[in-house]
Amino acid sequence: MLDQRVVLSPISPTPVQPMDRLGAALGLAAGRLWVKRDDLTGLAGGGNKVRKLEHLCADALAQGCDTLVTGGGRQSNHARLTAAAAAVLGLRCRLVLGSDPPSTATGNLVLDHLLGAEIVWAGPLDFYALEAAIDTEAAAVSAAGGRPYAMPLGGASTIGQLGYVVAALELRAQLPDTSLVVVADGTGGTHAGLVAGWGSHEAVLGIDVGTRPDLDHTVPRHALEAAARAGLPAPTGTCQIDHTRYAPGYGEPNPATREALDLAARLEGLVLDPVYSGKAMAGLIAAAREGGLPTDGTVTFLHTGGMPALFSPRYADWIEQHP
Ligand SMILES: *Cc1c(COP(=O)(O)O)cnc(C)c1O
């Protein structure tokens, strides 16, 4: 099951590197804090969705589909990378974006246009309404004689999560001493796949970025499903999610998000994003300061990408105005 994938990134495994200057600022000894660079997956700006799409697209091709249909917010990284995957594979791509069209395209949306995606503006919708709109568009593709492959928001199906089972096995080979992986939880699919691959909930700390209310239920369920599908044992331990870092809401950064972006940029030259990886790093920083990290082994931050959103006016202004 794990080898049923199409290769969309020539960068495999993604690199790991130490973050000793950031570690020192947090009171961690040299060699204890690392980053796994999934922001460098090699497709159209990179990020965690590339790994999910390697498995989802293999399934789409196996089913003879000709159109990828998915959705997200206006600055969705998943939408951008789905458009790129469709381009590589010669498929069509329809993106349902849950907002009104902006007067000027910026960030990810520039890339969606460049990559040739067909964009449907669905207006401001919540998570569940947007999932329903993806199904409606898939039905419209069918009605027009196409063969749609509908993907949930964030590519968060069991098949997509297999990409992070692969990533966990890869990381274990690179840094066998890892005692904790810290990751942003949007849909929680990345978290679930990592847990399935590692075999333990205790090895992964998810930082809730505020996209959906039911992560405590969905992450364990999806981890179990992904492990079963990958032929691995059921993960042990208790699911770990920090729900205290996303205020005031999804996509709305707070002062700790800003501190995380600044520290990563100014100590490591590492660019985080304000929606996901910045909040995840804020969770890691807080855990380090509050004594919440394991006392032995290596702590690895999974950089899930997301840089294009920084170039939307909203975040660009926030960077400039709050140094
Ligand atoms: C989608 C995304 C996430 C969250 O991944 P999930 O598997 O949905 O939890 C994290 N970081 C970035 C940059 C993303 O685009």
PDBQT file of the ligand as one rigid body, heavy atoms in Angstrom, charges set to zero:
ROOT
HETATM    1  C1  LIG A 401      -2.171  21.865   5.333  1.00  0.00    +0.000 C 
HETATM    2  C2  LIG A 401      -1.024  22.388   6.085  1.00  0.00    +0.000 A 
HETATM    3  C3  LIG A 401      -0.774  21.943   7.401  1.00  0.00    +0.000 A 
HETATM    4  C4  LIG A 401      -1.699  21.032   8.139  1.00  0.00    +0.000 C 
HETATM    5  O1  LIG A 401      -1.687  19.702   7.677  1.00  0.00    +0.000 OA
HETATM    6  P1  LIG A 401      -2.867  18.744   8.104  1.00  0.00    +0.000 P 
HETATM    7  O2  LIG A 401      -2.443  17.425   7.600  1.00  0.00    +0.000 OA
HETATM    8  O3  LIG A 401      -4.106  19.240   7.437  1.00  0.00    +0.000 OA
HETATM    9  O4  LIG A 401      -3.018  18.802   9.578  1.00  0.00    +0.000 OA
HETATM   10  C5  LIG A 401       0.349  22.422   8.043  1.00  0.00    +0.000 A 
HETATM   11  N1  LIG A 401       1.160  23.305   7.451  1.00  0.00    +0.000 NA
HETATM   12  C6  LIG A 401       0.953  23.763   6.206  1.00  0.00    +0.000 A 
HETATM   13  C7  LIG A 401       1.885  24.774   5.655  1.00  0.00    +0.000 C 
HETATM   14  C8  LIG A 401      -0.147  23.324   5.485  1.00  0.00    +0.000 A 
HETATM   15  O5  LIG A 401      -0.360  23.784   4.242  1.00  0.00    +0.000 OA
ENDROOT
TORSDOF 0
